Amino acid sequence: LLFQTQNEFLREWQGHKELYLDILLQLEGPPEPWKCSHCLRDGTYRCLVCFFYTSCCRENHRTHPFHWVEQWTGTHFQESSLRLAGLALYLGHDGGCAHL
């Protein structure tokens, strides 16, 4: 149909709701293969665009300190922080530049 009412769209969607639910639930688990984007070890942290082993997450986000990451708990991803992955930002003087 070229034009559908909202109710018609919902009726059509109901036939696909299990597929949508399966896809949403797959996004909550670790990706396959469950490997770090950098070192290929098992990943435990994810950003919206990457999946990392702890030390790789820390190193690859040194220049992206405001990215939000989640940590795999064994059953689901939980909000975490780059600080918990070991990232420390140096904000003082006389220190090394993080970009060198």
C-alpha positions in Angstrom: 0.0 0.0 0.0 1.2 3.5 -0.8 -0.6 5.1 2.2 -1.2 3.4 5.5 -2.8 4.5 8.8 -0.8 4.2 12.0 -2.9 1.2 13.0 -2.1 -0.5 9.7 1.6 0.1 10.2 1.4 -1.4 13.7 -0.5 -4.5 12.4 2.2 -5.0 9.8 4.9 -4.6 12.4 3.3 -7.1 14.8 4.2 -9.8 12.4 7.9 -8.9 12.7 8.1 -8.1 16.4 10.0 -11.3 17.3 12.6 -10.5 14.7 13.0 -6.9 16.1 13.2 -8.3 19.7 15.9 -10.8 18.7 18.0 -8.1 17.0 17.7 -5.8 20.0 18.8 -8.6 22.4 21.7 -9.5 20.2 23.0 -5.9 20.5 23.1 -6.2 24.3 25.5 -9.2 24.2 29.1 -9.4 23.1 29.7 -9.5 19.3 30.8 -12.5 17.4 33.7 -13.1 17.3 34.2 -11.8 20.8 37.7 -10.3 20.0 39.4 -7.0 20.7 39.5 -4.8 17.6 43.2 -4.1 18.3 45.0 -7.2 19.8 42.4 -9.9 19.1 42.2 -11.1 22.7 38.8 -11.5 24.4 37.2 -8.1 24.7 35.6 -6.9 27.9 34.9 -3.2 27.1 32.9 -1.7 24.3 32.5 1.8 23.0 29.7 2.5 20.5 32.1 1.8 17.6 34.7 -0.7 19.0 35.2 -3.7 21.2 38.4 -3.8 23.3 40.5 -5.8 25.7 41.0 -3.7 28.9 44.5 -2.4 28.1 43.7 -1.7 24.4 40.5 0.2 25.5 42.7 2.4 27.7 45.4 3.0 25.1 43.0 3.5 22.1 40.8 6.0 24.1 43.7 8.1 25.5 42.9 10.7 22.9 39.1 10.2 23.2 38.6 10.6 27.0 34.9 11.6 26.7 33.8 8.4 25.0 31.3 6.3 27.0 32.2 2.7 27.5 30.4 -0.3 28.9 32.0 -3.4 30.5 30.9 -7.0 30.0 29.8 -8.6 33.3 29.4 -12.1 32.0 25.7 -11.7 31.4 25.3 -8.2 30.1 27.1 -4.9 29.3 27.1 -2.4 32.2 27.9 1.3 32.1 31.5 1.8 33.0 34.2 4.4 32.6 37.6 4.8 31.0 38.9 5.5 34.5 37.9 2.0 35.6 39.8 0.7 32.5 42.9 2.4 33.9 42.9 5.6 31.9 44.4 8.6 33.7 44.5 12.0 32.2 47.4 14.3 33.1 46.1 17.9 33.3 49.1 19.6 34.9 52.2 21.3 33.7 55.7 19.8 33.0 54.3 16.4 32.0 54.5 14.5 28.8 52.1 15.2 26.0 49.6 12.4 25.5 49.9 12.9 21.7 53.6 12.0 21.5 
